[in-house]
Amino acid sequence: MRSLPINSRSGPSTILVGERLENLRAYCPVPQPVIITDVNVYDQYRRMFPPAPVIVIGSGEKEKNLNTLRRVYEQLVALGADRDSFLVGIGGGVVCDITGFAAATYMRGVRFGFVATSLLCQVDAGIGGKNGVNLNGYKNMVGTFRHPEFVICDPRLLKTLPPEEIRWGLAEVVKHAAIAAPDLFAYLEVHHKQALTLDDRTIERLVYDSAAIKAGIVNRDEMETGQRRKLNFGHTFGHGIEKTTAAAHGQAVSAGMILACLLAEKKGCLAPNDTARLAALLEKLELPVRLEFDTSAVLDAIKKDKKKAGGQIHFVLLRRIGEAVVDKVTIEELAAVLADEKKNGLNLSL
C-alpha cells in the first residue's frame, strides 16, 4: 500500500492506494460509522462491510440529485446520526459525491471517508474534495469543497467492473497524463492492452500516478482559482456532450479532449501531431475521439457551465503532451470549433 497526503482547509486527507476494503474499520474514528452505498455495490460487497447501518441509494448518474440527498438526510435523522457521526461512502463517483455533500451539510458538517470502487473514482472523482450534485441535468451545479479523511483505493474491487467502466476511468488517466505527465502518457501508449485487462502492476501505477497528479495540483490550488482548473481538460465540451446525448462521462470527456485540442490548434498553441497522438491513444483504449451531438444543444449547456464568466469561459488548452494552460475563450470560439467539426469531421493524422 502507498499513501498520498492532501493538506486541505477542512483537515488532512489521505489517499490509500492498494489498501483493502476489509481494513476499512481501522480508519474509522468511531466504532460504528454510517455507510452510504448504491444497490449494485451493496449486492456485490456487503459481506466485506464492517458492522454498521447502511443507507442504500440507486445506481447511476440519475441518482446524483437533491432528491437523493433529501432521502439520505431523512435516513440519517431516523438513525439518530449526530455531529459525532462518521459517514463512509462505498462506491463510485455518484456515491462519493452524495456522501461528501451530505457530510458537508448534515448538521452543518460531519466527518467522512470514501472507499472508491470504480476506476473513475480511484483516479479522479473521489479525490480533491469536490462534492456536487446535478441540477436539471447540469453537472455538479450545486456542491461543496470538503475533503474526506481518507480514500481507500482497493484494486481488487475493479475486477468486477464491466469493461466499459474501465475504459471510462482510463479517459481520466489520459487527461491527467496529457496535462501534466508526459512519462505517464508514454507508459500508457506502450501498456494500453495491460490497462484494459487490469494487469495488476499496470493498474497500480496508473491509479497511483493519477492520484499523485491530482493530489499535487489540489495541494497547490484547493479552491480552483488557478492551477486546479487544468483538471477540467476536455470537460467543457465533455459536459455539454454528456448533458445532451446518451454518452457516459468518460466517453464525453474523451471526445471533449479532442475538441479542446482542435481549439488549441486554431489558437496556434498546439501542434497537430500532438492532437493525433492523443487521438491514437484514446482509440487504443477503445475510447471515442468523436461523438454525434447537436451543436446548438451542446452550446446551450456550455453557456450554463460553472467556469463561465460573462461571455468568456476558463478553458484548458494543451501546449504539448504533458503541458496545459488555462485561458479565457469566448463562446463564439467554442461554437466555431463545434461547427468546424460538424462540417468537416476530424482531420487527424492517425
N, C-alpha and C positions, 0 to 999 in steps of 0.2 A: 504494500500500500504506500502511496505517496500523497502528501498533503500540500495544499496551496492556500496561503492566508490572504484574506481581504480585510483591510482596515477601513471600516465604514463609520459614519456618524452614529449609526444605530448600534455599534458594537462590533467586535471581531466576528468574522465568518471564516469557516474553513471548508475547503473542497477536499473531499477524501476519495481519491481515485484508486479503485481496487479494493475498497472496503466492502464488507458483506452486509446484506440486509439483516441477516441473523444477529449481527452485532449492534443493531440499532439501539437497543436498550442502554448500552454503555454510554451513549452520547446524550441521552435524555436527562435533563436535570431534575425530573420529578419521577416518582415511582410508576405513575400511570398517565402517560400522555393521552391526548385525543388524536386519533388517526383520521385523516381525510384521504380518501382514495376513490377511484372510479370502479364501476362494476366489473370491468374486464380484469383489472389488476387484483381486485378483491377475489375474484373467482380463481385466478392463477396462483396467487401468493399468500392468501390469508393464513395458511398454516405456518408461514415464516414470521408473521406479525407477533410482536410481544403482547402479553395480556393488556388490553386497553379497549375502551369504547371506540367504535369505528363509525364514521359518517361516510356513507357511500353515495356518490353522485353519478350521473350518467357519463357516458364517454363521448369524446369528440368536441370539436370547436364550438358546436351549437350550445354546449353547456357553459361556455365561458361568458356569463352574463350576470346582471344584477339579480335576476330571479333565482339563480342557483345560489348566489351569495345569501339572499334572504333565507332560503331554506337551511343553509349551513348555520347562520346566526340563530335561527329558531331551534335547531337541534343542539347547539351549544348551550343555549339557555335551558333547554329541557334536561341536559346532562348536568346542569349546575356548574358549568365552567366559569371560572372567575379570573381575576388578574394574575393569579399564581399558576394558571393552567399553561400547558405547553402543547402546541399543535405540531403534528408531523404530517406533511403531505407526502404520500407514497404514490407516485405516478409520473406521468409525462408533464408537458408544459401546461396543459389546462389545469390539472390537479394542483400543480405548484403555484400557478397564478392565483387560483381560487384560495388556496391555503394561505399564501402570503398576504393577499388582500384582506382576508378575514382576520388574520392575526394582527395586521397593522391597524385595524379599525374596531375590532371587538373590544368593548370596554376601554377604548382609546389605546389599545395595544397590548398584546401578549407575546411571549417568546415563541419561536417556531424553528423547525428544521425541515429538510427535504430528504427523501430517498428518490433519486431520479431513475425512472425505469425505462425511459426511451433514449435513443442516441441523441436526438434533438435536444432533449432536456439536459443530458450529461455534458454536452459540448457547448450549450448556449442558453437555453431557456431557463434553466434552474440556477444560473449563475448571474450575479450582478445586482440583485436587489430590486429589480423592476417587477412589480406585481400589478397586472392590469386585466380588465375585462372589456369585452366588446360592447358597443352601444349601437343598436340598429345596424349591426353588421360591420361597423367601422372598428378597425383593430385597436385594441388597448386604449380606447378613448378615455376611460376612467381608470385611474390607478394610483399607486403609491411608490415611493422609494423606501424600501426597508429590507434588510438582509436577513436570510436565515442564519441561525448559528452554525449550521453545518449543512453540507450537501454530500450525501453518500452516493458515489457512482460505482455501482456494482456491475462489473462487466458481464456476469453470468445472466443478468436479467435481460440482456439484449438478445439472448439466444431464442427467446420465444416470440420476438417481434416478427411481423410479416416483412418480406423483403423490401416492399415499398417504403416502409418506415425507416429502414436502414438507409436507403437512398436519400430520403428527405433529410435525415440527420447529417449525411455526408455533404449536403449542399451548404450547411453552415460551417462545416470544417473547411470546405473550399473557400468560403467567404473569409474566414479568419486567415487562411494562408495567403489569399490574394491581397489582403490589405496590410499584412504585417509580417509574413514569414515565407520568404521565397524558398527556404530549405524544406519546409513542410510541403509546399506546393510541389516541389520536385520529387519529394518522397511519395506523394500521392500519385504522381504521374507514373512512377515505377510500380507501386504497390496497390494499384486500384483494384485488381482482382482479389487480393487478400483482404482489402477493406470490405468489399461486397460480401465475402464469405465469412466475415467476422473472425479472421485469423487472430488468435489471442494477442500475439505480440504487436501486430499492426494496430488493432483497435486500442490497445493500451496506450500506444504512442499518440494516436490521433486524439483520443479523449484527453490525455494529459496535456499535450501541446495546445490543443484548442482552449482548454480551461485555463492554461497558463497565459495565453494571449489575452483572453477576455479579462482574467483577474488583474493582469498588469495594467490594462487600459482603465479598468474600473478604479483601481487604486490611485491612478493619476487624475481621474475625472469622474467622480462618483455620480454627480448630478447632471451629466451630459450637457456641459456648457462648451465643450471643445473637442478633445481627442475622442471621447466616447462616441461621438456622432459617427465616427468611421465604422462602427459596428453595424450601421444601417446600410452598408453597401448592398445594393440590389433590392433593398426593401421598399424604397419609394415606389418604383414601378411594381415590385412584387406584391405589396399590399393592395395596390389598385387592381392588379390582375386577380389576386385571391378573393377580393371582395366581389368581383363582378363575373367570375367564372366558377367552374366546379374544381379548379386546381387546388391541390393541397399546398400548405405553406412552403414546403421545400421545393416543390415544382415551380411555384410562382417566383420564389427568390432566385432559383436557378435561371429562369428566363429573364428576370429583372436584372441580374448581374450583367447579362449580355447587352441588354438595352442601355444600362448605365455605361458600359464600355463604348457603345456606339456614340453616346453623347460625349464621352471623353475624347473620342476620336474627332468628333465635329469641332470640339473646342481646342483641338491641337495639342492635348497633353498626353495622349496615349497612342502608341504605335499600333497599327492594325494587326501585326503579328502577335502582339500580346493578347488582343481580343481573340484571335484564332486559337492561341494556346489555351486560354481559359475555356473556350467552347469545346476544344478537343478533350480536355479533362472531364468536363461535365458529361460529354457523350460517353466516355469510357466508364463513368459511374452511373450510366443509364438514367441521366437526368436531362430534362428538355432544355434546349437552347432557344426554343421558340414555342409559343402557345398562341392559339387563336383567342382573340378578345375583341370587344367593342371599344374602339378608341375613345369615343366620347364618354362612355361609362367609366373607363379607367381614369380619364382626366378628371371627371367629376369626383371620383373617390380621392384622387391625389389632392384636389383642392381642399379637402377636409383633413388632410394629413396634419398631425401634431407638429411637424417640423416646419410648417408653412408660416411665414411672417409677411403680412402684406401680400404683394404679388410675387414674392420670391420664396424659395424653399432651400433649406440647408441640404445640400446634395453631396454624396460621396463619389468622387471621381478617382479612378486609378491613374497614377503616373506611369507605373510599370508593375509587373507582378511582384507583390511584396511591399508596395508603397502606395498609400492613398492620401488624398487631401479632401478637405471639406470646403465647398464653395457655394455661394448663393447663385441659384439659377432661376430663371423665370418659368412660369407655367407655359409660356409660348415656346421656350426651348424644349421642354419636355414634349409638348404637343408635336413639334417638328420631328423629333426622333420617332414618335409613335406613328406619325403619318408616313414618314420615310420607310419605316419597317413594313407598314401595311402595304405600301405601294410597290416597293422593290424587293421585299423579303430580306433575308440576311445574306450579305455578301462576305462570307468568311473563307479564308484560305486554309481550310482544314487539311 
